[in-house]
Amino acid sequence: MSKSFFDRAYRTNTQQAVEELYDDWAGTYDRDLTDSGYVTPRRCAAALAGILADRQAPIFDFACGTGMSGAALAEQGFDILDGVDLSDAMLQQADRRGIYRRLRKVQPDEALGIRPGDYAAITAVGAISPGAAPASYVDELLSGLAPGGLLVLSYNDLTLPVPGFLSRLERAIDEGRVRQRFREHGDHILQRGSKSTVYVLEKLERKD
């Protein structure tokens, strides 16, 4: 993996810097990650496939990047994929895969424009972390699901200890807004020896 890009990913602290990073990285992103043994997308897709039997259920791929997450979902048989990202260059790479029904760019802090019931599942594979989307997107994505909808996300070991990220999940569980259907800590990027935790959360009916 290109050391400069990887290091930059964890030093960026503004959404503009994130967009610039991934615009610059788009051309070599897939090769850099694949050569380094990036396995989290396949772990996330397998976790969802073990819970969501309907392979025709529409899935919203948040911060889809070049479409590595979408490709992993397609390998599991999911056919209806929509993706968003803030990088035009990454979206161009994703479009070349030919697996997405729709792709569109979103601006930082822009409402995602999805309504509860539009999607059976939302994926955020490595998308919510320092250097990417802020922790507040956990709640933003949950708000786009109807009861029974699934949120699949991953936190790598650099994200888990950062205040605010894990606590968002724990609060949603403690408040009875979601239940945890799956959690697994495992490999993230093999050549770096890094790990990530994959979660699947199910949105629950509000009781108030």
N, C-alpha and C positions, 0 to 999 in steps of 0.2 A: 504494500500500500504506500502511496506517496506520503512520506513523512510530513512534508510541509502542509498538505491538505488536511491530514488527520489531526495534526497539532492545531491548525487554525480552527478546526471544527469545535474544539473545546475552549477556544479563547474568544470567540465572537460573543458580543454582548448586546448587539442591536439587531433588529430584524433586517435592516438594510445590509449590514455586514453578512448576515446569514445568506441573503439572496445573492450577494456578490460572490461569496464563497462557492455556492453550489452552481452558479453560472460558470465560474472558472473551472470547477471540477468535473462538470458534466461529461466532457469528452473521454475521460479516463476512469470515471467513477466505477462503472461495472467491472472493468478489468482489475482495478485496484482492490475492490472488495472481494471479487471472486478469487483472485490469486491469493488473497490473505485468508480465505476460508470463512467467509461471512455466512453463517448458518441461521441467524435469527429469523429471517423472512420465512424459511421453510418450517422452522419450529412454530411460528405463529400460525401459518396456514394449516399445519397439521393439527394444532390445538383447536382451531375453529372447525375443521372438518370432522373432528371427533364429537362435536356437539351439534353442529348445524347439518342436518341430513340433506336438506333441500339444496342441491347444487345449482338450481335456477334462482335462488334467492338473491336479490340485488345487494351488492356490497359497495360501501363507500370507502375508498382507500385514501385516507388523509395523509397529506405530505408524501405523495406517492413517489416523488423523485423520478428516477429513470425507469421505474416500473419493476424493480426487483421483487418488491412485495406482491405486486399484481401477478407477476410470472409464477411466484410460488403458489398463489391462490389458484391460478389457472391449472397448474400441475395437479391440484387436488380436485379439479373438475368444476370449479366455480366459473360460470360463463358471463355473468352480468356484473361488470366492474366499472365504476366511475371513479376518477381520480382528480385530486386537486394538488397544487403545489405553488410555491411562490417564485420558483425559478423557471423562466421560459426555456432555458437551455435544457434543464432536466426534463421538462414536459415534452420537448421535441424528441428526446431519446425514448421516453415512455411511449410516445405515439408510434414510433417505428416498430414497436413490438406487435402492434395490431391486436391487442387483447382487451383494450378498454373500449367501452361503449361511448363514453364521454370523458374528455379531459379539459380542465380549465385552470387558469391562473387565478390565485386569490392574493389579495394584498394583506400585509400584516394588519391584524386586528379587524379585518373585514369579516362580517357575518358570513357563515358558510352557506346559508340559504337552503338548508335541508330541513325538512319537516318530519316530526315523529311519524313513523310508518313508511317513509320513503325507502328505507333500507332495513334489511333484516340484521345487518351487522355493519359495524364501522371498524376499520383497522387503522392503527397508528403504530407502525413498525419502526422503532427507533426514532420516532417523530417528535416525541415530547421529551425534551432533555435540555440541559445547558447547551447552547450553541444551536438549538433548533427551536421548536415551539415551546412556550412557557407552560408551567404546570397548570395554569388556569384552563388550558384546553381540555383537560380531563372533564371538567364540568360542561364545557362547551359541547363536546362530543356526546356526552350522556344526554344533554338536552335535545339532541337530534334523533334520539331513539324512542320508539314506543315501548310500552311494557312488553317484556319478552325479547326485546332486541339485545344484541350482543356487542360489547366493546372489547376488541382485542388490542392489547398494547404490550410493548416491551420496554423495560428499563435496564440499561446496562449498569455495570458496577460503578461507573463514574457518576451515574445519575442517582442511584439509590440513596446515597448518603446526603445528597444536597437537600437542604430544608425545603419543604413544600411539595416535593414531587410525590413521594410515597404517602405523605399525610393526606393528600387529595383522595387517593384511593381508599385509605383507611377510614376517612371521614364519611365517604359515600356509603361504605359498608356499614359503619356504625350507625348511621342515620337511617338505615333500612331502604336506601334508594336503589341499591344494587345488591346482588349476592355474587360471591366469587364462585365461578364454575370450574376454574382451572388456574393453577399456579405452578410453575416449574422453573427452577433455577438450573441453567445449563450453559452450554457453549454459546459464545457470541462470535468472536473472530478467532479462529483456531490458531493462526500463526502468532497472534499476540497473547495467547493464553487468557483472553478476556472472556467474561461470562455475562449473561443477561438473564433477567427473570421475565417470563412470558405470563401474562394474565389474560383470562377471559372473564368478563363481568356481565351479568345479565341484569338489565333494567327491570325494576319491580314496580308494581302499581303503587301509587301514592296512597297513604292511609289517612291523610287529613282531608 
